[in-house]
């Protein structure tokens, strides 16, 4: 419905002044409306600052900012791009056990590798991330990260995006709840690098002396997810020492180890309560998410807690658990 302005009822003496005032008001309103349309038609929320400038100006990114400087990436993230950066804030670094002092001890090359593992060439908004299964995306350094969008949000290597779509002049930032750590090798190499998993390494070596070469399978046999029992978990299961593992039957160890492996790359964000995935030995385990993240074997009297998640390998992912799963 149009608004009609009538001048007939106004006093004749001031009609010219009033007409001019109303005309100016109308022009002002039209100008405001035009400005609003122009604003809504542009990239909503886009900042005039580059990604590097946003990181350096936000105190919650102080550790990331120091890492960017240390990795000699200020000029890169100030460039035209566009880039997508999955940015850990200070809380994410703390959750990863990486303090500012720990980050400062890394070499420039190591820092550069980690930061580029968080960076994509091109601009990817949260609503452009596909729904599962996890899709592999090449990072700026050439490694792959795995992104998915489900009912709980957007995830990268199983780590949640806590704040999405912080727009920069040369791309977009998504804040992560944790730091993405690039894989250091295949599943066997990844387990060997963890001093809390030496009993598991011994079990893999001993099992490989039987009819199934478990070490070769987990190195080159495909993409797998490993629920990795810690040293304490093996001790609680009756393997008091590594010598006890070395004395065990390779067939028995193979049966146990393949009960800890599922085909495919399964991140913590892919798990659902009461699901029963089939493990490599053909039997199922039960995933429980009501009291934290847990996994229960058929012969276990209580579920095992998943105490560390989403440890990347070149051919899969590792989740550490505090009990040995018994088939």
PyMOL commands that set and color helices and strands:
alter all, ss='L'
color gray80, all
select helices_A, chain A and resi 12-41+51-57+59-70+76-78+90-95+100-104+108-116+126-128+187-192+195-207+214-220+231-236+242-246+250-260+268-270
alter helices_A, ss='H'
color red, helices_A
select strands_A, chain A and resi 83-88+119-121+135-138+144-150+153-156+159-168+171-176+224-229+261-263+286-288+294-296+304-313+316-321
alter strands_A, ss='S'
color yellow, strands_A
deselect
rebuild
show_as cartoon
